[in-house]
Every structure is written in structure tokens, then in C-alpha cells.
Amino acid sequence: MPGQSAGTAEWGARLSVPGSPVCAPDWLALRESADAAARAPELVDEVRAHLAAGAPTVIRDLGCGSGSMGRWLAGRLSGSQLWILCDRDPVLLARAGAGMPSAAADSAPVTARTWEGDLTSLRAAELAGTSLVTASAVLDLLTSEEVDGLASACVQAGCAALLTLTVIGRVEIGPHDPLDGEFAAAFDAHQRRLTGGRRLLGPDAGPAAVDAFARRGAAVRTRPSPWRLGADQAELAQEWLRGWIGAACVQRPDLKRHAAAYLSRRLDACSAGELSVVVGHVDVLALPAGAS
């Protein structure tokens, strides 16, 4: 299955491994409502105030996946919008383009076009005319150099950036289990892994983005945006647990001897409606220097 690696299928992760750049469409669909509930609405208020009234808004959505950011944000902004949906997966791009809303909050038209490519290749010249860059659950899959390059491109192009749902390395699972900390630490190490010659930032991505934009004079705001998974999100919690445990075992194979029993305890609690999971994220908004 796309997104799986050795050790993850063992624990039944069907859709995607947390921290993987490869996302199955069904995983994105499963998480979309949790993503929407988690994103910080007060940062959208600041975006709305920043965008010029009456001027067409060009929004470039990086690593757009199946388009959940556009579906969440377009209807919260006013005025005509052109969304440029960027991803390297043509299947996801097709879904994103087909699923975009057609109207803004004030019924102004929303249109979209797609761009297939690697977001790390974007430079300031390609962002010319862009009002806002968005991304969701993307920064933690980048390296320090790539986040720095993204900040440089946005600041040079004079566009705002709303970068949501970056993991912060904080997971709270209830009821408590003695092995929670072991699996959490292993998973965080997996997110910071070296892969293909790239050292991923994982939970360090949020602070790295704040620093990269602030060093270039942007006005930066952050807000927490945690997933809160309870009985109403049981299917997502179960799938997340399987991928989380599987990724931890890839990083630390010694945990495999505990994983099956640990997962069983957690799934039993989930089935009984007793499991709660809080996955910490941060949303980052960077506005051009001098913006109000």
C-alpha cells in the first residue's frame, strides 16, 4: 500500500504512515474533518484582514493533496479567488481540482487550476502575483534547507503564508499506558529520520519556519491546532494508532515485541469509547513586513 514501509503493515496500517510524504486518498479523506476542526480560525481572521478588499486573490496551495485546505479556506475568505493547487501526485491533483468550492464567503467566484511538481523547487519568481501561500501537514516532511528556501521565496515575492497542522512532537493518549512514552519518542525520531539523503525536520519544523520567516522581516504568528480524537473519530484514531506504532517500530525494532499487545490494549479502549488522543500541531502565519 502506498505510504507503508517494512514493519508498518504488521500492525495493520491500511492507508498511510504518519510522517510519510506518500498519502493514500482514503487517508486524506479520513483525516479531513479532524484537520478542519483543528486549524486555528483566528489566523484566518488575520489573513482576511491582510488581503486587499476587492482585489482578486491568488492562492498557491503547496502539497495540496486532495484539496482539503481549499475546501476549508476558500469559503472563509471573501472576494474572487484563483487557487493554484500544487502537488506531485497527479491522482490527488485531479481530486483536488474537482473538489474545490465554486464560491467565496460573499459568493464571489472561486476558480482553480493545478500544477504538478515538487514544492521544494518553487522560487520567488514563480510566486510573483501570489497573494497567499498555503500548506497543510507539509512542513514536517521538509528539511531545514527546504523550509528556509520556502520562507525566502515567500518573503521575496511579498506574499503571506498560512502553514497549518505541523506536528510538534506532543501526543497525549488516555487512559495512560506505561509504553506511551517509548512509542512517542521512537515516532518522533522516525519523523526526524535521514531518508534519501534528506534529514527531515519532523517536530522541529514549526520553530524552523518561524525562525526562517522572522529572520527575513516577516511578521509571524503561531497558534496551536491539535487533533482531538475521541469516540466520534474512532476510525481515524485506530488508523492513526496503527501507523504511529508501525513507524515507531521501524525506528526502533526492539519495540516490536511490545507492539501487538500495546496496540490491542489501545484498540480495545477505542472500541469501548474510552480512548482519547490529542496530537499536537502548530499553525504558522507569516505576513509581509509592514503588514497590519
Buried (B, 14 or more C-beta within 10 A) or exposed (E): BBBBBEBBBBBBBBBBBBBBBBBBBBBBBBBBEBBBBBBBEEBBEBBBEBBEEEEBBBBBBBBBBBBBBBBBBBBBBBBBBBBBBBBBBEEBBBBBBEBBBEEBEEEBEBEBEBBEEEBBEBEBEBBEEBBBBBBBBBBBBBBBBBBBBBBBBBBBBBBBBBBBBBBBBBBBBEEEBEBBEBBBBBBBBBBBBEBEEBEBBBBBBBBBBBBBBEEBEBBBBBBEBBBBBBEEBBEBBBBBBBBBBBBBBBBBEEBBEBBEEBBEBBBEBBEEEEBBBBBBBBBBBBBBEEEE
